[in-house]
Amino acid sequence: MAYKDYTRTEFIKKFGKSKKHFDVYKKYDYTNHEYIYEVRSIKNKTHENHETINEILNFKFQ
């Protein structure tokens, strides 16, 4: 199965005001020094391992 990759700005433009929940894997691109968001699944309702846009973009490593 092919997943769609987005940069942060592309991700915000495409899904910015969406109320959907996403299963996203964050990959770090060392050449461009930014995260790439690999969208694996989109759901309309809350589902395990799915997060909202704000939860994904405000994620901090501990």
N, C-alpha and C positions, 0 to 999 in steps of 0.2 A: 504494500500500500504506500502510495506517495503522499507525503505531508507537505504542506505549504509553508515556506519560510518567509518571514517578514522582518524588516528592521523595525526599530522602535517607532520611527515616524510613519512608516507604512502601516504598522499595526494600529496606531492611533487614528490615522486617516480612514482606514477600512472599518474599524470596530469601535471607534471612540465613544459614541453615545449609546452603544448597544447595552441591553439589559441581559444579554445571553451569558452563559457560563462556558468556559473554555478549558480544554486540557492542553496545556502548553509546556513544551520543553525548552528551557533557555540554554542557548549555546553562546559562548563568548568567541567573538571573531578577533583574533590577536592582530591581524593586519589593519583592520579599521578601528580597533579599540572600542567596540560596541557589542551589545548583545543581539543575537538573532533569535527570534521567537518562532519555534516550530509548532504550528497549530496542528494538533492531532485529532481533536474532536470539538464540536460545538453543540451545546444543548440549550434548550429554551428554559428548562427548570434546573434547580440545583441537583447535582449529581456528584457521587464520590469522585475525588481527584479533579474536579472542575472548579475553576475560580472565576471571579468577575474581572473586568478590565482593571479596576483600581487595585485589587489584590495582586494581580500579576505585575503591574508597573511599579507598585510601591514596595515590592518584596525586597527585604534586606537580608544579607547573609549574616549569620550570627557567629 
